[in-house]
Structure formats: structure tokens, C-alpha cells
């Protein structure tokens, strides 16, 4: 397998956009009118000699009627998710959730990381859900379609308020994030973990800071994330690391050292996915690759396609995140070797729903 380390040499083209993952706007396939209006605006600004765009992030409050969503994808590994935000300023160029921004009237490219929809009423909606007679206490995972600890959370604290609701109801809680800001809520997570009602999945895709800055420009540093793994684990909070995604010839050579590092930091387990460039993400990723690492772009894209039957994306359930073919098999075998070598025992974990059910229905204590 051909590999290389971005920490030794990184190539940038002069027209690459610093501090962002996506390098261009991608039109919304479902809203031709908004696309035309946006183009008219950009053309007008250009004609007038004005700057049509800035690199600032916009925040827009929305008012959803529901907050907890049932996850219907059979290979995602969660039953219910809750997203305090839509869109994500982290700007991970490979993010599978980018396409969902089109349903809000935006594009999957720069719009996804520049226009963040904020759900300030999320804690109230969550409380109503947990009070519902029909709700049976299934684990709710924050987030799944965004990052609940993206930069704006430091100011708005919507995730923090939601976790306080979860603690109030002693409800099973999962978290997926790549931001060390999760440690801000250590006090709440410790109490939930004491009830066997909390687990954190921390995404770490590389040990190289230069690779991180290319792939995930506005995320927490690798050092901060490893510190988060160590701190969470030392405080009795189950933490699993997700090497998601593995991108052939970009971070695939890091499997063994990364697994060793997170095992030493106290992670209970490590999992991975093979990169999947679904929907508009294929175009976004291709554009990013040729602008930021042009000397490696062709090889990386070809090897991604090799993992998906000759295409950049395979839509088949299960296979879409595991990949197929010889190269994908090599990735799976390497991860299996790494886990056997560095995780002498992988601890299983199951959420405790009894606290929530007893709190909701005190009569259960009689049985």
C-alpha cells in the first residue's frame, strides 16, 4: 500500500481557502430558485467591485417542533440522535452529514460550515420527549448529524443544558464529538456515568497536526483530543475512539500508531469506517484534494474508488462504511491486528435504563 505522511511535506495551491474544509459552494440540488438568487447576488457584487463573500460564520436560530430523531440507517449503530445544531463549523471535508444541509435550503459545501442553524429550544423539546408516556428510555446520542461541541457551543451551551436534562431524568446518554470542549461538562458526565448512563465516542482521524488542519480545519488539536480521552477515562466515563474515516494513502498508514496511542490514553475500544463520499461530498472532496494536495489527489481518489467497487461511493447498507475489495480488506486486517496487539481486553458497555424508568414510573419500585 502506498502511504505518505503529511507532516513531512504539504502542498497548497494559491487558490485554496485557508481555515475551511470545503473549497467551494455547491448548489442545492433541491432548490433551483435559491441557487439562481444566490448566483445573481454574487454576480451583482462582482460587477460592482464589492466582495461578495467573507469567511465568517453565520448563526441562524430555528424553531423545530421535535428534537429527538429516530435513526433508520441500519449500519450507523445508534437508535436515536439529537442535534442541537445543523451544519458544523469544524469544516471536516469528508463529513457525510454535509448533504443534509440541502434540506434546509443551503449547499453541502461552504454553506454547511458557514451557515449554522441553532436550536435554542432543544432542552425544552428534550424534556417534553422524556416526559412522554410512549418514550421507553432508549439511548439518545448527541449528535450524529453535526458536532454538539462545535465552537458556538462554548457560548450558547445548548448541549450543556440538554445534558442537564438527561441527568435530571437519569437517562442513557451517548456523545459523538471531535472537540475537547466535552471536558467542560465533565461534572454532568461523571454523574451520568456513575449511573451507567453515559458514554463518549471521540473522533480522532490522525496523529499528525498538519493532516488534521487539512482535513478538519476548525477542530480541536490532536493533543487536546488525546487529553480528553485520558481525562474522561480517568474519571470513569467510558470512551471509545473512532478513527472515522480512514482515507487510503492519507491516514491509512497511521492505524497501528493511532490505536496504540489511544489505548495508552485509556480508550476502552476503537472503531473505524472507510471514507464514503456520498452525494455532493464526492465533488467537494475531489475539489479539495486537487487544491490542497494536488500531487497526491489522483492516487487518493483512485484508492477510495478501489474500496467502493470503482466508484467514490457505494450506497449498499453495511458495505458503504466498511468498503469492499482487496484494499478495504487490508484496512480491516490492519485494524484487527492493532486491536489484538494494543487492547488486551475490550470492555463491553451497556446503558442502564432502570433509573429513568423508575423515575418516570415510581410504581416500578414495587416489583
Buried (B, 14 or more C-beta within 10 A) or exposed (E): EEEBBBEEEBEEEEEBBEEBBBBBBBBBEEBEEBBEEBEEEEEEEEEEEEEEEEEEBEBEEEEEEEBBBEBEEEEBBBEBBBBBBBBBBBBBBBBBBBBBBBEBBBBBBBBBBBBBBBBEBBBEBBBBBBEEEEBEBBBBBBBBBBBBBBBBBEEBBBBBBBBBBBBEBBBBBBBBBBBBBBBBBBEBBBBBBEBBBBBBBBBBBBBBEBBBBBBBBBBBEBEBBBBBBBBBBEBEBBBBBBBBBBBBBBBBBBBBEBBBBBBEBBBBBBEBBBBBBBBBBBBBBBBBBBBBBEEBBEBBBEBBBBBBBEEBBBEEEEBBBBBBEEBBEBBBEBBEEBBEEBBEEBEEEEBEBBBBBEBBEEEEEEE
